[in-house]
């Protein structure tokens, strides 16, 4: 069993797809249509096994939220633990049962390291001064991290999920002590 992180699929969100369909000046992603949905699901299924765990850090769908159940069914992973994002109001109200649980914040200990999971990046997190890691989404690979922080959203991962082992490998190289706000050093 492998632990994975991801966020910000924004399924069915035409403005984020790319310049050919976006009303935004330049679009955002490089897709020609909401076919990005298929790319994201295919990429997930190529990495994540049915018995793995995916901690999804918010913003599953943006447009046509009635498709949430059918989009969820296409993801092979049976264990999706959902941390709510800023576009998840309908999901909470109507589609929460599609996921193992919904929460706003979660702490996970993996291989002796605490992962503080939240949709948004945070300036200070639990045990920051002891080497814990803050994984987040929301920023679409447009945020300067500090210390042991990582954007695990699909925009940061070339539309693939990120494993806890990959995060650990990168974060354990960072000297967390220089970023600590811990008052008990």
N, C-alpha and C positions, 0 to 999 in steps of 0.2 A: 504494500500500500504506500502510495506517495501522496504527499501533501502539496497542493497547488494553490496559487493566488492569481486572481485576475479582477478586472473591474471595467466599467464604462464601455460595455458593448454598444450601447445606444442603438439597439436594433430598431430598424424602420425610421431612423432619423435622417431625412433627406439632406438637411443643411450640413450635417457633419460628413456626409459621404465623400464629397469632392466637388470640384468646380463645375462639372457638367450638369449637376442637378441642384446645387446649393444656391440659395438666395443670398448667401454671404458673399462678400467680394471675391474671395479666392477658394471658398469651400474650406475643408480642413483635412480630410483624408484623401487618399488617391483613388477612390472607387468611382465608377461611372454610374452606379445605381445602388439601391439598397441590397444589391447582390453581395454587399459587404457582409450581410447576415450569414450567407453560405460560407464565405471565407472564414469568418470567425468561428463558426460551428465546426467546420472541417478541421481547422487548426486545433481547436480544443480536443476534438475526438482523435486526432492523430497523436496526441501526447497523453491525455488523461484516460486512465482505465476505469471501467465500471465500478470497481471497488475502491478507487482512490477518493481523496477528499479535496473538494474545491471550496476555498473560502473566497466568496465573491464579494467584493467591496463596493457594491452599489452601481446603480444606473444600468439596469439590464435592458430596458426598452425605453424609447422616447416617443416614437410615433406608433399608431395602431396597437395599443396595448392589449387589445383583445387577442392578439396573436401570442401573448406571453406563454400560455400553456402549450401551444404547439411548438413554439421555439424551444421551450424547456425540454419537451419530449425528445427533441432531436439531439440533445446532448447526452452522450452515453453515460456519463458519471451519475451514479445514483445518489451521491452524498454531496449536495451543494448547500453550504452554510452561508447565509446571506446577511451581509452588513449593509444597512440601508444607506442609500445615496440621496441626493437632493431631487432626483426625478422619480422617486419610487412611491409616490402617494397612491396611485391606482394599484400598484402591486400589493401594497400593504392591505388595501381595502378589499381587493377582489382575488388576488392570486398568490397570497402568501403560502397556501397549501402546496404549491408547486415545489417548495424548497423544504429542507429538513427543519430549519428554523430561521427566524428573522430577528435581528438585534441591531443596535446602533454602534456598539463597540465590543470588541472581544479580545481577550488575552489568551494566547496559546503558547505553551512551552514545547519546544521541539529541539531534541538533541541538547538539552540543558540550556537553551537560549529562549528568553521570553520574546515573543512576537506580539506587539501591540497593533491590532488591526482596526482600521477606521477608514471611512470613505475619504476623509480629508487629511492632508498632512498636518501634523501638530508640532508646535514649537518645543514642547517638553512632554515626555511620556514616562510612564512607570518604569523604574529601574534603568532609566537612560544612562545614569552614571555607573551602572553595573554591567553595561554591554548589551542591553535589550535593543530590539529593532522595531522601528515603526514602519509598517507597510501600509500603503494608501493608494488611492486612485484619484479621481476628480480632476486632476490638473492636466491630463492628456499629454504627458511628457513635457510640460511647460512650467516646471518648478525647480528651483535650485535647492537640493536637499542639504541637510546639515547633519553631520555625524552618521549614525547608522539608520538612515532612512532610505526607503526605496519605493518609487512609483511602480506599482505592479499592474497598472492599467494596460489595456491592449495597445494603446498608442505607444507606450514605452517599450513594449515587447514585440514589436512587429506583428501584432495581431495574434500572438501566441500567449498561452498562460506561462507563468513563472513558477518553478518548483521551489519549495522551502529550501532544498539543498543548494539551488543556484543562488538564492538570496544569501544564505549562510556563507557560501564560498566568497562572495563579494564583500559582505559586511564584516566578516571576521578579520579582514585586512585593514579595516579602518580603526584607528585609535580613538575609541569613544571618549576617553578621559578628557581630551581637549574640548569636547563639546558639552560636557556635563554641566548641569545646573543643580546637581545634587548638593545639598547643604551639609552632608555628613561624610565628606571625603576624608 
